[in-house]
Amino acid sequence: MKETDTEGRHRPYWPAALNKKMAAAYCGISYELFRQLCPVKPISVTDSAWGQRYLRQRLDEWLLSQDPNEAIGAHPPGCKRRIGELGLLGAWSP
């Protein structure tokens, strides 16, 4: 599914609940790899196996749990966080 922004560019539209094929695409991995790796359990929208959906929020949580990087905004003590504190602006001041 595609959605158009205000400048006419297409961007993907992801519903809140995705079938397995869409969930794999959302995660950026193949269907087979998704089936092997993803620990997220689907919800049942209907009684049919075709009614199983993966919540996008849970997929986001799983993907974030795989990130080895430090959380954005978490700075070690003494870390300069603002551009002005980095000394990059020279003598300029607002």
C-alpha positions as CSV (number, residue, x, y, z in Angstrom):
1,M,0.0,0.0,0.0
2,K,1.2,3.5,-0.8
3,E,0.2,6.8,0.5
4,T,1.0,10.2,-1.0
5,D,2.5,13.0,1.0
6,T,1.8,16.7,0.5
7,E,4.6,17.0,-2.1
8,G,3.2,14.1,-4.2
9,R,5.9,11.6,-3.1
10,H,4.8,8.0,-2.3
11,R,5.6,6.6,1.1
12,P,4.6,3.2,2.5
13,Y,1.5,2.9,4.5
14,W,1.6,0.2,7.2
15,P,-1.6,-0.8,9.0
16,A,-1.5,-1.4,12.7
17,A,-1.9,-5.2,12.2
18,L,-0.1,-7.0,9.4
19,N,-0.3,-10.5,7.9
20,K,2.9,-12.5,8.0
21,K,4.0,-11.5,4.5
22,M,3.5,-7.8,5.2
23,A,5.1,-8.2,8.7
24,A,8.2,-9.7,7.0
25,A,8.4,-6.8,4.5
26,Y,7.8,-4.3,7.3
27,C,10.8,-5.8,9.2
28,G,12.9,-5.7,6.0
29,I,13.6,-9.4,5.9
30,S,12.4,-12.3,3.7
31,Y,9.3,-14.3,4.6
32,E,11.3,-17.4,5.3
33,L,13.7,-15.5,7.6
34,F,10.8,-13.8,9.4
35,R,9.2,-17.3,10.0
36,Q,12.5,-18.5,11.5
37,L,13.6,-15.5,13.6
38,C,10.6,-13.5,14.7
39,P,9.5,-14.3,18.3
40,V,6.4,-12.1,18.1
41,K,3.2,-14.0,18.4
42,P,0.3,-13.0,16.1
43,I,-3.1,-12.0,17.3
44,S,-6.2,-13.8,15.9
45,V,-8.6,-11.4,14.2
46,T,-10.7,-14.3,13.0
47,D,-10.9,-18.0,13.8
48,S,-9.1,-18.8,10.6
49,A,-5.4,-19.1,10.2
50,W,-5.7,-16.4,7.6
51,G,-6.9,-14.0,10.3
52,Q,-3.7,-14.0,12.2
53,R,-2.1,-10.5,12.4
54,Y,1.2,-9.2,13.8
55,L,0.9,-5.9,15.7
56,R,3.3,-3.3,14.2
57,Q,4.0,-2.0,17.8
58,R,5.2,-5.5,18.9
59,L,7.3,-5.8,15.7
60,D,8.9,-2.4,16.5
61,E,9.6,-3.6,20.1
62,W,11.3,-6.8,18.8
63,L,13.4,-4.9,16.2
64,L,14.5,-2.3,18.9
65,S,15.5,-5.2,21.2
66,Q,17.9,-6.3,18.5
67,D,19.7,-2.9,18.3
68,P,23.1,-3.1,20.0
69,N,23.4,0.7,20.0
70,E,22.9,2.9,23.0
71,A,19.5,4.6,23.2
72,I,19.3,8.0,21.6
73,G,19.4,10.7,24.3
74,A,21.4,8.6,26.7
75,H,24.7,10.4,27.1
76,P,27.6,9.5,29.3
77,P,28.4,12.0,32.1
78,G,30.2,15.0,30.8
79,C,29.1,14.5,27.3
80,K,28.4,17.7,25.4
81,R,24.9,17.4,24.0
82,R,24.2,20.8,22.3
83,I,25.8,22.1,19.2
84,G,26.7,25.3,21.0
85,E,28.5,23.2,23.7
86,L,30.7,21.6,21.0
87,G,32.4,24.8,20.1
88,L,31.4,24.5,16.5
89,L,29.7,27.9,16.3
90,G,32.8,30.0,17.0
91,A,32.0,33.5,18.2
92,W,28.5,33.4,16.7
93,S,25.7,33.8,19.2
94,P,21.9,34.3,18.7
